[in-house]
Amino acid sequence: SDIELLDEAERRQVLIEWNATERPSPQATLPELFEAQAARAPNAAALFCDGETLDYAELNRRANQLAHWLIGQGVGPEQRVALALPRRAELLVAVLGVLKSGAAYLPLDPAYPAERLAHMLADARPACLLGLGDGIEALPDSGVACWRLDDAALRQTLAAQPQSDPTPAQRRLRPEHPAYVIYTSGSSGQPKGVVISQRSAADFVDWALASFGAETFADVLATTSLSFDVSVFELLTPLLSGGRVRLLRDLLELGERPISGGSLISAVPSVFAQLLQHGAVSLEAKTVVFAGEALPPELVAAVRQRWPECRVANIYGPTETTVYAIGGWLEAGERAPTIGRPLGNTQTY
């Protein structure tokens, strides 16, 4: 017990040199960053889903109208708005609308067990819940005010709201305020809500753009459920950098029909391996990001054989660290995938 296992040079390397990751953080909030991008390129395509394309101006306008209505309902910073929406354009409008109101969004999957949903609603105490008819009806009764975005009267009300960005005085939003709450499975058997601030989420997106390059997010295939934090990487990173989101049902949709385009796709290794094994993936992948599981070297080899020019990244992180904590690019010829290095402004040991 008296012996130091690390000499001074090794200790400095492990504690300091490998963790020299400090980088400037953006001081703006997520809605401010999105609004700036919408102002720079209003006519650029922002979202493609089920044959519908929204440009930045239209997506921003619809999100603004929802935000103004939410603010009128008393919703704002330090409050949560639950979302129970299918993977349609309304989903992204709702996410941005809630962020623009100053509140944090709370994803709910109607397919979850009723007991889990009831716990999440009781624990998070959202100010209200937004959904569509079928999704809301599948949720347990919680006493939370529910609003159907497909209700004719509400659609008419939203259409009458201002189309302009909410002012700072209306939004009252600071970087320290929560941006979203995602429930993990919980280490003690009870789901736990992880609250991520505007500052942390904006810092993560800024790191992703600096590490991958904005061009990587020009045409992102978004396949991850909003209930998992990788959706932040797939949705917000392209929308804050002028890219386009192709909103798909899930990763398995890649094997069901031809998918054109796509500059980036993120995937769980086991599911992507199954798709490749059955030869069902038709897209021309440029960047593949693996996360969520250990990455087998056989899968990396299969990806490189299928797409020789494809860039492959291996990234890991719990929800509490804002999506990812550690990762890196895999070099051609590597024997086994490495876990990489700590992300910007992150320390790992």
N, C-alpha and C positions, 0 to 999 in steps of 0.2 A: 504493500500500500504506500510505501514511501518513494517508490520509483516513478518518475515522470515518463509516461509512455511516448510523449512527443518532445522532441528537442525544440529549442526556441524558434528555429527556422520553420519547422513543420507546423508548429502552433500558429505562427504568424500567417502561414499560407492558408491553413484551414479556416481560421477565424477572420482574417482581414483580407488577404489578397483575393481569395476565391469569392469573397462577398463584397468586392468593390464595385457595386452595381448602381451607385447613386446617379440619378439623371434628373433633369428638370421635369416637373410635372405641369400639365396644363392647368391654368387657374380658372378656366371656364367650366360651366356645368354641361351635362349631356345635351339638354335642349338648346343651349346657346351654341354649342358646336354644330348641332344639326341645322339650326336656323342659319348659321353662317354659310354652311355648305349649300343649303337650298337657295340662298341669295346669290351665291357664286354661279350656280348652274341650274337655274329653275327648270329648264327644258330637258335636262338629262334624265334618262330612265332610272328610277329608283327601285321599283318593285315590279316583279313579274310573277303572276300567280293565276293558275287556271285560265290562261288565255287573256287575262286582264293586265294591262301595263299602266302603272302610275308614274308620272314624272315627279321630280322633287317639289315643284310648285303645288301640284295637286295633293300629294301626300302631306305636305306641310299645311295646306289649307284645311284639309279634313281633320288633321290632328289639332290644329288651332281651334276649330269650332268645337271639338269635343273638350279641349282644355278650358275654353271660356265657359262652357256649360258646367263642367265639374267645379270650376272656381265659384260659379254662381250658386252651386249646391253646398258651398262651404268647405270644399276639399282643398287641401294645401299641404305644405311641408309637415313632416312628421306623421302624416296619415298614409294609410295604405288603401289601394283600390284593387280588389280581386278581379282577375280576368279568367273567364271560362269560355274561351273562344276556339273555334276550329281554325285550321291553318289556311286562312283566307286573308284577303287584303285587310279586313276589319281588325285582324290580330295586330298587325303592325301599326295601323292607325291608332288603336287603343293604347299600345305600349307608348308611342310617342305622345299621345294626348295626355296620358297620365303623367309622364315625365314633365311635359310642358305646364301642367297644372301645379307642379311643385311636389306632388305626392310620389310615393313609391308604388310600383306595381307588384302584385302578388299573384303568380301563376297558379291556377287550379286546373287539374285534369279531371273532367267529369268521369273518366274511366277508372279513377282511383277508387278504392273501397270507401264506402260511405263513412265508416268510422274514422278513417284518416282525414277525409275532407272535413268532417265535423270538428275534429281536433284542430286542424289548421285554421278554420274560420273562428273558432272560439279563442285560440291562442293569439292569432294576429289581429283580431278585432278590426277588420277593414271598415272604412267609412261607407263603402258601397261595393256592389259587385256588378260588373258588366259582362254580358254574354248574349247569346242568341237563344231562341226559344227552346230548342232541344237540349242544349247544354245546361241551361238554368234549371229546367225541369228535372234533370238527373241529379241535381245537388241536394244534399240533406237540408231540411229546414233549419236555419240558423238565426233568424231574426234580422239578418243583414238586408238592407234595402237593395233589391235587385232591379237592374235596368236592362231591358232587351234592346239591343242596337238595331234589331230588325223590326221593332215596333213602329208602325206608321206615324203615330203622334210624336214619338221621340225623334224620328228621322226628320220630321218637319221642324221640330224645335231646334235641332242641331243645325239644320240648313239656314236658320235665321240668325245664328250666332256670328260674331265678327270673324273674318277670315285672317285677320292680322295676328302676328305673334303677340302673346300676352306680354305686357310690360313688366319690368323688374318689380315695380310696386304691386302689380297684381299677383305675380308669382311668388315673391318673397323667398326665393330659393338661394341657398348658399351651398358651397361645395361639401360642407360637412353633413348636409341632409341626406337621408336615405334615398337611394335610387330604385332598389328592388329588394324583395325578400324571397328567398328560395329555401324550401324545406328539404333538408337532407333526411336520410333514413334514420339517423340518430344512433349514437354509439351505445345508448342504454335502452334501445327498443322503442323510444318515444321520438317521433319526428321533431326536429329542431329547426326553427326558422333562423336563417343566416341573413343578417341585414348588411347590405353593401352600400357604402356612401357614394354620392356623386363623384367625389374626388377620386376614390379608388377605381371606380369604373372608367372614368375619363383617363386616368393614368394607365390603366390596362390597355385601352384602345390605342393610346398614344404609343405605348411600347410595341404593340402588334404592328402598327403602321411603320414604325422605325425599323423593326426587325425583319418584316416580310416585304416591305415596300408597298406603297399605295396601289401600284399596278396589280398586285396579287389579288386585291379585293375588287377588281373591276367587275367581276361577274361571279358572285358566290352562290354555290348551291347550298341552301339552308335546309338541313334535314333534321336538326335536333329539336326536341320538344322544348317549349318555353319553360317547362318545369325543371330543366337542367341548365346549368350555367354556361355550357358551351354555346347555347343560343345567343348569349351576349356577344361572343366572338363572331358568330355567323351573321348576326343582324346589325348590331350597332357599328362594328368596325367598317363595313362597306358604306353605311349610310353617313358616317362622319367624314368620309374621305372621297365622296363622289362616285362610289361604286354602285353596282346593282345587285339586289337580292332576288334570287330565284327561289321562291318559297315552295318546297316540296312537302309531301305528306310525311315521309320519313326516309331513311336510308334505303329501305327495301324497294322503294319506288324506282330506284335506278335500275333494278333488275326486271321491271315490269314493262317498261316502254323506253324507246330511244330518248335520250336526253342530250340536246345539243348545247354547245357552249360550256361555260363553267371554268373560271380561272382558279378556283379553290374549292376543295371539299374537305370537311373534317369528318372523321369516322371513328367508331369503335373497332379495334382490330378484328375481333372475332366475327362481327357481322360483315365487314368488308372482305374478309378472307372467304366467307361463304359465297359472296357475290362473285368474286373472282374465280373461285373453284368451279362454279356452274357456268362461267363464261357469259354472265348476263349483263355486265356493265358495258354500255355502248359509248360513254362519253370519252372525250380526249382530255384526260386529267393533266393539269399543269403543275398543281401543288396539292399534295395530300398531307393532311395533318392528322396524326393518330394520337388519341388520348383516351383515358378512362381505364385502360388495361395494360398489362405487360405486352410489349410488341415483339412477336416472334421474328427472328431473322429470316425465316422462310417467306413470310409475308412481304418483307421489304424486298427480297429478291424477286418475288412474283410481280410486285408493282414495277420494279425497274425493268423487268423483262417485257412487261406489257407496254409501259411508257418509258422508254430509255431516257427521255429528256425531263422527266417529272422530278420536281423537288419533293423530298420527303422529310417531314419533321416529326419528332417524337416529343410530346409535351405531357406534363403531369401537374396536377394541383387539386387540392380540395376546395370546395366552394368558399370556405372561410378566407382563402387567400386571394379572392377575386379571380375566379376561373382557373388560372394556371399559376404555378409557382416556379417550375423548373422545366427546361427543355432546350432543344437545339436541332440544327439540321443534321441529317445523316449523310455522311460522305460516301461516295461510291467506293466499293471495295471494303467497307467496314465489316469486320467479322460478325459483330453483334451490335444491335442498336444501343447507343449510350443514352443515359437519361439527361444529358446536357448540363447546363449551368443555370444558376438562379436568374430569373427575369430581372428587368430593371426595377430598382427600388425594392428588391426582395432579397432576403438572406436565407440561406439554407445550410444545414449542418449534417 
